Amino acid sequence: MSHLTSTSEQQVTTAIAHLGNFSPSSDATRAADPLSLDPAIKASISVLVVDDDRTLREGCASVLQVEGYNVATAGRGDDALEQIKRKKFDLILVDLYMTPVSGMDILKAALQANKNTLVVLMTGNPSVTSSVEALRAGGWDYLAKPFAAAHLQVLVGRAAHAIMVARETSVIRDQLLKSHGNSDKITLLGISPAFRHAVELARKVAATDASVMLVGESGTGKEVIAQFIHRHSRRASRKMVPINCAALPEPLLESEMFGHRKGAFTGADRDKPGLLETANGGTLFLDELTELTHPLQAKLLRVLQDGVVRRVGSEQQDAVVDVRFISATNRDPQEAVTARVLREDLFYRLRVVPIKLPPLRNRPEDIELLATHFLSHYWGRHRQRGATPPVLTAAAMGLLRTRTWRGNVRELQNVIEHLVVLAEPGQPIRPEDVPVVDDGVAAAPEGALPASIMNEAYHLAKDTLIAHFERAYLGRLVARASGNMSRAARLASIDRTTLYRLMEKHNFKRPDAPDVEMPIAAQMEPIVPQPPVANREASLTSGWIESGLL
């Protein structure tokens, strides 16, 4: 296939000779390079180089052996498969296009034999499609040919660092299991199919180093899922560093993310490492990704490609980092690319595995579970230990199920905390106790016409508009009636049958409040939480528990 550098053996020899000037064996270099490892650790890392181009295969092996790694080679795909069966490899460098056994076949076999193996796909015909396919299949990185020895050294150094972090995490996890019988990972609550699907996807991708893009409305818990992925990953022993891309102006955000050199700008009185260096070995969570400016997107892309960080005011490479990226946005990222708000190359690098979080209005079966949890959590926070907590009546819970929850789980959390602060010990919470947000005017932007309605056919646009109105009207009507259907029907001047038909049409759950108005005492029956059924018990690993992370 292609060569290690643009010519053949002569340049391989040159690259290896250059390695002698680049070697991290000296103490000074090791101190300056955050990815440099002890020679004994390097010797413990087994590497397999698979390529049918003898020059490239032997050139890579020579460079890595000089570095101190334990290197094996294979010139055929079937030979590589045999070696993978016989021996556990930490890192495999494999050519993507080989016959008859392809690089993708070797990738799948390697991960099946050892899920912790890092696989780097090499190719002389790079493309966005092949790189995304390789990363989604479980590849750790993608290396375009031709490449220089220095580039190979940096990439393998990052991989070696990731391997050591994974070993460290495994040891800590085993210690936790022995001492506590369990790990300290985040568990989640929720039974709705859409949310369980998102959590299962997060669980699967957590074990890899693939970049994840979380998409969902504000308040759906994107940072909680990011924490979940990090805590279940091989990087769990290191930090997850969050950064809100919308919180700072561009100059400050660049300094915060990449760091700066002394004298780079007024007030820069010392060298300061950025959050990328702080997250080295761990995870960087980029919240509100689409708010990044194009210059910062270009600079971030360089880090994604080769891990190189250059601080503000620096004229040289300051650090090489090994970071896993999790990004989040509350807008459609594909639309952001189309509108040229988000660079397409950055989009494909960060969106290896997209996870969409459903809004709370699409998870009505989770509302009781979440409300009960938040009630217990905030009662313990705001009240003295031993005080009897309040209880949500059936009518109050019915009202919560019919709310539109534009702020999603964060809004529900806020409402329950409001109730806890004002409730007396043991008090039944009725529908009239639930705060009603007058969203008639304030919600106009979200309640406005769908953006595409004016481009639709007349009758389709009309039906869409009517459905939009009916849903918004029903949400407001049920809130005004505090969940009482008889009162809601009178306020709307329609009969209850029509009201129920409209609610069923728009998937509104009927509150458990009685159809006729009853004395207050009759409406104050508290909910007695039922034990979960057998099939629900297994799903209690999905949802929210660490409400402080929202």
Sequence and secondary structure as in RCSB ss.txt:
>XXXX:A:sequence
MSHLTSTSEQQVTTAIAHLGNFSPSSDATRAADPLSLDPAIKASISVLVVDDDRTLREGCASVLQVEGYNVATAG
RGDDALEQIKRKKFDLILVDLYMTPVSGMDILKAALQANKNTLVVLMTGNPSVTSSVEALRAGGWDYLAKPFAAA
HLQVLVGRAAHAIMVARETSVIRDQLLKSHGNSDKITLLGISPAFRHAVELARKVAATDASVMLVGESGTGKEVI
AQFIHRHSRRASRKMVPINCAALPEPLLESEMFGHRKGAFTGADRDKPGLLETANGGTLFLDELTELTHPLQAKL
LRVLQDGVVRRVGSEQQDAVVDVRFISATNRDPQEAVTARVLREDLFYRLRVVPIKLPPLRNRPEDIELLATHFL
SHYWGRHRQRGATPPVLTAAAMGLLRTRTWRGNVRELQNVIEHLVVLAEPGQPIRPEDVPVVDDGVAAAPEGALP
ASIMNEAYHLAKDTLIAHFERAYLGRLVARASGNMSRAARLASIDRTTLYRLMEKHNFKRPDAPDVEMPIAAQME
PIVPQPPVANREASLTSGWIESGLL
>XXXX:A:secstr
   SSSSSHHHHHHHHHHHHHH TTSHHHHHH TT   HHHHHT EEEEE S HHHHHHHHHHHHHHT EEEEES
SHHHHHHHHHHS  SEEEEESS SSS HHHHHHHHHHH TT EEEEEESS  HHHHHHHHHTT SEEEESS  HH
HHHHHHHHHHHHHHHHHHHHHHHHHHHHHHSS          HHHHHHHHHHHHHHTS   EEEE  TTS HHHH
HHHHHHTSTTTTS EEEEETTSS HHHHHHHHHEE TTSSTT  S EE HHHHTTTSEEEEESGGGS HHHHHHH
HHHHHH EE  BT SS  EE   EEEEEESS HHHHHHTTSS HHHHHHH SEEEE   GGG HHHHHHHHHHHH
HHHHHHHS TT    EEBHHHHHHHHH   TTHHHHHHHHHHHHHHH  TT EE GGGS    HHHHTHHHHS  
TTGGGS HHHHHHHHHHHHHHHHHHHHHHHTTT HHHHHHHHTS HHHHHHHHHHTT    SS SS   HHHHT 
B       HHHHGGGGSS   GGG 
